[in-house]
Amino acid sequence: MIIAARIHPNSKKSEVVKDESGKLDVYVVEPAINNKANLACIKVLSKFLKIKKSQLILIKGEKSKEKVFSTL
C-alpha cells in the first residue's frame, strides 16, 4: 500500500490527521534535523495504521515535507 503524507515537524504534539481529500497530515514533536522528524513520522504513522515500524518504508521525500511511504 502507498501512503502520501505531509509532515509538520516541531508541533506541540504527535498525531495523524486525515483531511477531506484523504491525505494524511502527520504532526511530530521532533525537529527536521538529522532525520529525527522522519523517524518520528514512521513511529506515529505505524501506530496510526496499527502496523510494525519495520513494515513502513519511506520511499520518496526524505528532505521534503511531502512524503510517500510504502507498507510491506
Secondary structure, DSSP 8 states (H G I E B T S, - for coil): -EEEEEEE-S-SS-EEEE-TTS-EEEE-SS-SSTTHHHHHHHHHHHHHHTS-GGGEEEEE-TTSSEEEEEE-
